[in-house]
Amino acid sequence: MIVGGLLVGTLFTLFVIPVVYTYLSRRAFIESDETALGPEAGHGKQGPAAPQPVPAAE
């Protein structure tokens, strides 16, 4: 029983909890994008804007 409990705790710590956390954080990130930018945002139609080159210092 003790070994089984240790194995379950280890599996949850190493695999289940990180997967659930990643899923929830991505979901919250997508929802915040849609809320901040409107209903059309976050559908992957366009990528992020390309970075502008930095002018060379003279």
Secondary structure as GFF3:
##gff-version 3
##sequence-region A 1 58
A	DSSP	alpha_helix	2	11	.	.	.	ID=ss1
A	DSSP	pi_helix	12	16	.	.	.	ID=ss2
A	DSSP	alpha_helix	17	37	.	.	.	ID=ss3
###
